[in-house]
């Protein structure tokens, strides 16, 4: 529980530019995830195109990886930037 509190404090202390890029990256990941969920819902309703399932799952995995990558890179970049100053 203590590490969650320290992580949230670290995120709140982000630089404005880093915070902006992180928010835009997470928004992009959210939109990609919503689009993949829409594709999977169409697959569930139609059930005629198995390729639709593969595309939807691949996009969902990609959106999750983008979100994690944006978060980790923002955390690392902000840490490096603070050490240089």
N, CA, C and O atoms as a GROMACS GRO file, in nm:
protein
  340
    1UNK      N    1   0.082  -0.119   0.000
    1UNK     CA    2   0.000   0.000   0.000
    1UNK      C    3   0.086   0.125   0.000
    1UNK      O    4   0.050   0.228  -0.057
    2UNK      N    5   0.201   0.114   0.065
    2UNK     CA    6   0.290   0.229   0.073
    2UNK      C    7   0.350   0.263  -0.064
    2UNK      O    8   0.370   0.380  -0.095
    3UNK      N    9   0.376   0.162  -0.145
    3UNK     CA   10   0.434   0.187  -0.276
    3UNK      C   11   0.333   0.252  -0.370
    3UNK      O   12   0.372   0.328  -0.459
    4UNK      N   13   0.206   0.224  -0.351
    4UNK     CA   14   0.104   0.290  -0.433
    4UNK      C   15   0.099   0.439  -0.401
    4UNK      O   16   0.087   0.522  -0.491
    5UNK      N   17   0.109   0.472  -0.273
    5UNK     CA   18   0.109   0.612  -0.232
    5UNK      C   19   0.232   0.685  -0.288
    5UNK      O   20   0.221   0.798  -0.336
    6UNK      N   21   0.348   0.620  -0.281
    6UNK     CA   22   0.469   0.684  -0.333
    6UNK      C   23   0.463   0.697  -0.486
    6UNK      O   24   0.515   0.794  -0.542
    7UNK      N   25   0.401   0.601  -0.554
    7UNK     CA   26   0.387   0.608  -0.699
    7UNK      C   27   0.293   0.721  -0.740
    7UNK      O   28   0.322   0.792  -0.836
    8UNK      N   29   0.184   0.738  -0.669
    8UNK     CA   30   0.092   0.848  -0.700
    8UNK      C   31   0.157   0.983  -0.673
    8UNK      O   32   0.133   1.078  -0.747
    9UNK      N   33   0.239   0.992  -0.568
    9UNK     CA   34   0.310   1.117  -0.542
    9UNK      C   35   0.412   1.146  -0.651
    9UNK      O   36   0.432   1.262  -0.689
   10UNK      N   37   0.475   1.042  -0.702
   10UNK     CA   38   0.571   1.058  -0.812
   10UNK      C   39   0.501   1.107  -0.939
   10UNK      O   40   0.554   1.193  -1.010
   11UNK      N   41   0.384   1.053  -0.966
   11UNK     CA   42   0.308   1.094  -1.085
   11UNK      C   43   0.262   1.238  -1.072
   11UNK      O   44   0.263   1.313  -1.170
   12UNK      N   45   0.221   1.278  -0.954
   12UNK     CA   46   0.176   1.416  -0.932
   12UNK      C   47   0.289   1.516  -0.947
   12UNK      O   48   0.265   1.633  -0.978
   13UNK      N   49   0.412   1.473  -0.925
   13UNK     CA   50   0.526   1.565  -0.935
   13UNK      C   51   0.588   1.568  -1.074
   13UNK      O   52   0.696   1.624  -1.093
   14UNK      N   53   0.520   1.509  -1.172
   14UNK     CA   54   0.571   1.510  -1.309
   14UNK      C   55   0.579   1.652  -1.364
   14UNK      O   56   0.502   1.740  -1.325
   15UNK      N   57   0.672   1.672  -1.453
   15UNK     CA   58   0.687   1.794  -1.530
   15UNK      C   59   0.563   1.814  -1.617
   15UNK      O   60   0.495   1.716  -1.649
   16UNK      N   61   0.530   1.938  -1.654
   16UNK     CA   62   0.409   1.964  -1.733
   16UNK      C   63   0.413   1.895  -1.869
   16UNK      O   64   0.314   1.837  -1.913
   17UNK      N   65   0.528   1.900  -1.935
   17UNK     CA   66   0.538   1.837  -2.067
   17UNK      C   67   0.527   1.686  -2.057
   17UNK      O   68   0.460   1.623  -2.140
   18UNK      N   69   0.591   1.628  -1.958
   18UNK     CA   70   0.584   1.483  -1.939
   18UNK      C   71   0.442   1.441  -1.906
   18UNK      O   72   0.393   1.340  -1.956
   19UNK      N   73   0.377   1.518  -1.821
   19UNK     CA   74   0.239   1.487  -1.785
   19UNK      C   75   0.146   1.499  -1.906
   19UNK      O   76   0.055   1.418  -1.922
   20UNK      N   77   0.169   1.598  -1.991
   20UNK     CA   78   0.088   1.617  -2.112
   20UNK      C   79   0.105   1.498  -2.207
   20UNK      O   80   0.006   1.446  -2.258
   21UNK      N   81   0.229   1.457  -2.229
   21UNK     CA   82   0.255   1.344  -2.319
   21UNK      C   83   0.196   1.215  -2.262
   21UNK      O   84   0.141   1.133  -2.335
   22UNK      N   85   0.208   1.198  -2.130
   22UNK     CA   86   0.151   1.079  -2.067
   22UNK      C   87  -0.001   1.076  -2.082
   22UNK      O   88  -0.057   0.972  -2.115
   23UNK      N   89  -0.066   1.189  -2.060
   23UNK     CA   90  -0.212   1.193  -2.074
   23UNK      C   91  -0.256   1.166  -2.217
   23UNK      O   92  -0.352   1.092  -2.240
   24UNK      N   93  -0.186   1.225  -2.314
   24UNK     CA   94  -0.221   1.202  -2.455
   24UNK      C   95  -0.197   1.057  -2.495
   24UNK      O   96  -0.275   0.999  -2.570
   25UNK      N   97  -0.089   0.999  -2.447
   25UNK     CA   98  -0.060   0.859  -2.477
   25UNK      C   99  -0.161   0.765  -2.416
   25UNK      O  100  -0.203   0.668  -2.481
   26UNK      N  101  -0.202   0.791  -2.292
   26UNK     CA  102  -0.303   0.708  -2.230
   26UNK      C  103  -0.439   0.726  -2.296
   26UNK      O  104  -0.518   0.631  -2.304
   27UNK      N  105  -0.469   0.847  -2.343
   27UNK     CA  106  -0.593   0.870  -2.416
   27UNK      C  107  -0.593   0.792  -2.548
   27UNK      O  108  -0.694   0.732  -2.585
   28UNK      N  109  -0.481   0.795  -2.618
   28UNK     CA  110  -0.469   0.717  -2.742
   28UNK      C  111  -0.488   0.568  -2.714
   28UNK      O  112  -0.557   0.500  -2.790
   29UNK      N  113  -0.428   0.519  -2.607
   29UNK     CA  114  -0.442   0.378  -2.572
   29UNK      C  115  -0.586   0.344  -2.536
   29UNK      O  116  -0.636   0.237  -2.570
   30UNK      N  117  -0.653   0.435  -2.466
   30UNK     CA  118  -0.793   0.413  -2.430
   30UNK      C  119  -0.881   0.408  -2.555
   30UNK      O  120  -0.968   0.322  -2.566
   31UNK      N  121  -0.859   0.500  -2.648
   31UNK     CA  122  -0.939   0.500  -2.771
   31UNK      C  123  -0.914   0.375  -2.854
   31UNK      O  124  -1.008   0.320  -2.913
   32UNK      N  125  -0.790   0.331  -2.860
   32UNK     CA  126  -0.758   0.208  -2.933
   32UNK      C  127  -0.822   0.088  -2.865
   32UNK      O  128  -0.871  -0.002  -2.933
   33UNK      N  129  -0.822   0.086  -2.733
   33UNK     CA  130  -0.887  -0.022  -2.659
   33UNK      C  131  -1.038  -0.023  -2.678
   33UNK      O  132  -1.099  -0.129  -2.690
   34UNK      N  133  -1.098   0.096  -2.682
   34UNK     CA  134  -1.243   0.103  -2.706
   34UNK      C  135  -1.278   0.056  -2.847
   34UNK      O  136  -1.380  -0.010  -2.867
   35UNK      N  137  -1.195   0.092  -2.944
   35UNK     CA  138  -1.218   0.047  -3.081
   35UNK      C  139  -1.206  -0.105  -3.091
   35UNK      O  140  -1.285  -0.169  -3.160
   36UNK      N  141  -1.107  -0.163  -3.022
   36UNK     CA  142  -1.092  -0.308  -3.025
   36UNK      C  143  -1.209  -0.377  -2.955
   36UNK      O  144  -1.252  -0.485  -2.996
   37UNK      N  145  -1.260  -0.316  -2.848
   37UNK     CA  146  -1.378  -0.371  -2.781
   37UNK      C  147  -1.499  -0.366  -2.872
   37UNK      O  148  -1.582  -0.458  -2.871
   38UNK      N  149  -1.511  -0.260  -2.950
   38UNK     CA  150  -1.620  -0.249  -3.047
   38UNK      C  151  -1.610  -0.360  -3.152
   38UNK      O  152  -1.711  -0.421  -3.189
   39UNK      N  153  -1.490  -0.385  -3.200
   39UNK     CA  154  -1.471  -0.494  -3.297
   39UNK      C  155  -1.507  -0.628  -3.236
   39UNK      O  156  -1.570  -0.711  -3.301
   40UNK      N  157  -1.468  -0.649  -3.111
   40UNK     CA  158  -1.501  -0.775  -3.045
   40UNK      C  159  -1.651  -0.788  -3.021
   40UNK      O  160  -1.705  -0.899  -3.025
   41UNK      N  161  -1.718  -0.677  -2.996
   41UNK     CA  162  -1.864  -0.682  -2.979
   41UNK      C  163  -1.931  -0.716  -3.111
   41UNK      O  164  -2.028  -0.792  -3.114
   42UNK      N  165  -1.880  -0.660  -3.222
   42UNK     CA  166  -1.934  -0.697  -3.352
   42UNK      C  167  -1.911  -0.844  -3.382
   42UNK      O  168  -1.998  -0.911  -3.440
   43UNK      N  169  -1.795  -0.895  -3.344
   43UNK     CA  170  -1.767  -1.037  -3.364
   43UNK      C  171  -1.865  -1.121  -3.283
   43UNK      O  172  -1.914  -1.224  -3.331
   44UNK      N  173  -1.893  -1.078  -3.162
   44UNK     CA  174  -1.985  -1.152  -3.077
   44UNK      C  175  -2.126  -1.151  -3.135
   44UNK      O  176  -2.199  -1.249  -3.123
   45UNK      N  177  -2.164  -1.041  -3.198
   45UNK     CA  178  -2.298  -1.032  -3.256
   45UNK      C  179  -2.311  -1.103  -3.389
   45UNK      O  180  -2.412  -1.168  -3.415
   46UNK      N  181  -2.210  -1.092  -3.473
   46UNK     CA  182  -2.216  -1.149  -3.608
   46UNK      C  183  -2.171  -1.294  -3.609
   46UNK      O  184  -2.240  -1.380  -3.664
   47UNK      N  185  -2.056  -1.322  -3.549
   47UNK     CA  186  -1.996  -1.454  -3.536
   47UNK      C  187  -1.966  -1.520  -3.671
   47UNK      O  188  -1.952  -1.642  -3.677
   48UNK      N  189  -1.956  -1.442  -3.777
   48UNK     CA  190  -1.929  -1.499  -3.908
   48UNK      C  191  -1.786  -1.476  -3.955
   48UNK      O  192  -1.739  -1.542  -4.048
   49UNK      N  193  -1.716  -1.384  -3.890
   49UNK     CA  194  -1.581  -1.351  -3.935
   49UNK      C  195  -1.480  -1.377  -3.824
   49UNK      O  196  -1.463  -1.293  -3.736
   50UNK      N  197  -1.414  -1.492  -3.827
   50UNK     CA  198  -1.315  -1.521  -3.722
   50UNK      C  199  -1.194  -1.426  -3.727
   50UNK      O  200  -1.125  -1.408  -3.627
   51UNK      N  201  -1.168  -1.367  -3.843
   51UNK     CA  202  -1.057  -1.273  -3.853
   51UNK      C  203  -1.086  -1.148  -3.770
   51UNK      O  204  -0.994  -1.082  -3.723
   52UNK      N  205  -1.214  -1.116  -3.753
   52UNK     CA  206  -1.253  -1.001  -3.671
   52UNK      C  207  -1.212  -1.021  -3.526
   52UNK      O  208  -1.173  -0.927  -3.458
   53UNK      N  209  -1.222  -1.146  -3.479
   53UNK     CA  210  -1.179  -1.177  -3.343
   53UNK      C  211  -1.029  -1.157  -3.327
   53UNK      O  212  -0.983  -1.099  -3.229
   54UNK      N  213  -0.953  -1.206  -3.423
   54UNK     CA  214  -0.807  -1.193  -3.415
   54UNK      C  215  -0.764  -1.047  -3.421
   54UNK      O  216  -0.672  -1.007  -3.350
   55UNK      N  217  -0.829  -0.968  -3.505
   55UNK     CA  218  -0.796  -0.826  -3.515
   55UNK      C  219  -0.831  -0.756  -3.384
   55UNK      O  220  -0.752  -0.675  -3.334
   56UNK      N  221  -0.948  -0.786  -3.328
   56UNK     CA  222  -0.991  -0.723  -3.203
   56UNK      C  223  -0.899  -0.756  -3.087
   56UNK      O  224  -0.863  -0.668  -3.010
   57UNK      N  225  -0.862  -0.883  -3.074
   57UNK     CA  226  -0.772  -0.923  -2.966
   57UNK      C  227  -0.634  -0.861  -2.984
   57UNK      O  228  -0.573  -0.817  -2.887
   58UNK      N  229  -0.585  -0.857  -3.107
   58UNK     CA  230  -0.453  -0.798  -3.132
   58UNK      C  231  -0.452  -0.649  -3.100
   58UNK      O  232  -0.356  -0.598  -3.042
   59UNK      N  233  -0.559  -0.578  -3.136
   59UNK     CA  234  -0.567  -0.436  -3.105
   59UNK      C  235  -0.578  -0.412  -2.954
   59UNK      O  236  -0.522  -0.316  -2.902
   60UNK      N  237  -0.650  -0.500  -2.885
   60UNK     CA  238  -0.662  -0.487  -2.740
   60UNK      C  239  -0.526  -0.508  -2.673
   60UNK      O  240  -0.489  -0.432  -2.583
   61UNK      N  241  -0.452  -0.608  -2.716
   61UNK     CA  242  -0.318  -0.631  -2.663
   61UNK      C  243  -0.226  -0.513  -2.693
   61UNK      O  244  -0.148  -0.471  -2.608
   62UNK      N  245  -0.236  -0.460  -2.813
   62UNK     CA  246  -0.154  -0.346  -2.852
   62UNK      C  247  -0.186  -0.223  -2.768
   62UNK      O  248  -0.095  -0.151  -2.726
   63UNK      N  249  -0.314  -0.199  -2.744
   63UNK     CA  250  -0.351  -0.082  -2.664
   63UNK      C  251  -0.303  -0.095  -2.521
   63UNK      O  252  -0.259   0.004  -2.461
   64UNK      N  253  -0.310  -0.214  -2.465
   64UNK     CA  254  -0.259  -0.233  -2.329
   64UNK      C  255  -0.107  -0.215  -2.323
   64UNK      O  256  -0.055  -0.156  -2.228
   65UNK      N  257  -0.038  -0.264  -2.424
   65UNK     CA  258   0.108  -0.248  -2.426
   65UNK      C  259   0.146  -0.101  -2.445
   65UNK      O  260   0.243  -0.055  -2.385
   66UNK      N  261   0.072  -0.028  -2.528
   66UNK     CA  262   0.097   0.115  -2.544
   66UNK      C  263   0.079   0.189  -2.411
   66UNK      O  264   0.160   0.274  -2.376
   67UNK      N  265  -0.028   0.156  -2.339
   67UNK     CA  266  -0.054   0.223  -2.212
   67UNK      C  267   0.058   0.198  -2.112
   67UNK      O  268   0.105   0.291  -2.046
   68UNK      N  269   0.101   0.074  -2.101
   68UNK     CA  270   0.209   0.041  -2.008
   68UNK      C  271   0.339   0.106  -2.051
   68UNK      O  272   0.414   0.157  -1.968
   69UNK      N  273   0.366   0.106  -2.181
   69UNK     CA  274   0.490   0.165  -2.232
   69UNK      C  275   0.492   0.316  -2.210
   69UNK      O  276   0.594   0.371  -2.169
   70UNK      N  277   0.381   0.384  -2.237
   70UNK     CA  278   0.375   0.528  -2.212
   70UNK      C  279   0.399   0.559  -2.065
   70UNK      O  280   0.472   0.653  -2.032
   71UNK      N  281   0.338   0.481  -1.977
   71UNK     CA  282   0.353   0.505  -1.834
   71UNK      C  283   0.496   0.483  -1.788
   71UNK      O  284   0.551   0.567  -1.716
   72UNK      N  285   0.557   0.372  -1.828
   72UNK     CA  286   0.694   0.341  -1.786
   72UNK      C  287   0.793   0.440  -1.844
   72UNK      O  288   0.885   0.483  -1.775
   73UNK      N  289   0.776   0.475  -1.970
   73UNK     CA  290   0.868   0.571  -2.033
   73UNK      C  291   0.855   0.710  -1.971
   73UNK      O  292   0.955   0.779  -1.954
   74UNK      N  293   0.734   0.752  -1.937
   74UNK     CA  294   0.716   0.881  -1.871
   74UNK      C  295   0.782   0.881  -1.734
   74UNK      O  296   0.845   0.979  -1.695
   75UNK      N  297   0.767   0.771  -1.661
   75UNK     CA  298   0.830   0.760  -1.529
   75UNK      C  299   0.982   0.764  -1.541
   75UNK      O  300   1.048   0.834  -1.464
   76UNK      N  301   1.037   0.690  -1.636
   76UNK     CA  302   1.181   0.689  -1.655
   76UNK      C  303   1.235   0.822  -1.704
   76UNK      O  304   1.339   0.869  -1.658
   77UNK      N  305   1.165   0.882  -1.799
   77UNK     CA  306   1.210   1.011  -1.853
   77UNK      C  307   1.208   1.119  -1.746
   77UNK      O  308   1.300   1.200  -1.739
   78UNK      N  309   1.104   1.121  -1.664
   78UNK     CA  310   1.097   1.221  -1.558
   78UNK      C  311   1.206   1.200  -1.453
   78UNK      O  312   1.261   1.296  -1.400
   79UNK      N  313   1.237   1.075  -1.423
   79UNK     CA  314   1.345   1.045  -1.328
   79UNK      C  315   1.479   1.092  -1.382
   79UNK      O  316   1.557   1.152  -1.309
   80UNK      N  317   1.506   1.064  -1.508
   80UNK     CA  318   1.633   1.108  -1.569
   80UNK      C  319   1.639   1.259  -1.574
   80UNK      O  320   1.744   1.317  -1.546
   81UNK      N  321   1.529   1.324  -1.608
   81UNK     CA  322   1.526   1.470  -1.616
   81UNK      C  323   1.551   1.533  -1.480
   81UNK      O  324   1.620   1.635  -1.472
   82UNK      N  325   1.496   1.475  -1.373
   82UNK     CA  326   1.519   1.528  -1.238
   82UNK      C  327   1.664   1.508  -1.193
   82UNK      O  328   1.718   1.593  -1.122
   83UNK      N  329   1.724   1.400  -1.233
   83UNK     CA  330   1.864   1.375  -1.194
   83UNK      C  331   1.959   1.470  -1.265
   83UNK      O  332   2.061   1.507  -1.209
   84UNK      N  333   1.928   1.509  -1.387
   84UNK     CA  334   2.016   1.600  -1.462
   84UNK      C  335   2.009   1.743  -1.408
   84UNK      O  336   2.105   1.818  -1.422
   85UNK      N  337   1.896   1.780  -1.348
   85UNK     CA  338   1.882   1.916  -1.296
   85UNK      C  339   1.918   1.923  -1.154
   85UNK      O  340   1.912   2.030  -1.094
   0.00000   0.00000   0.00000
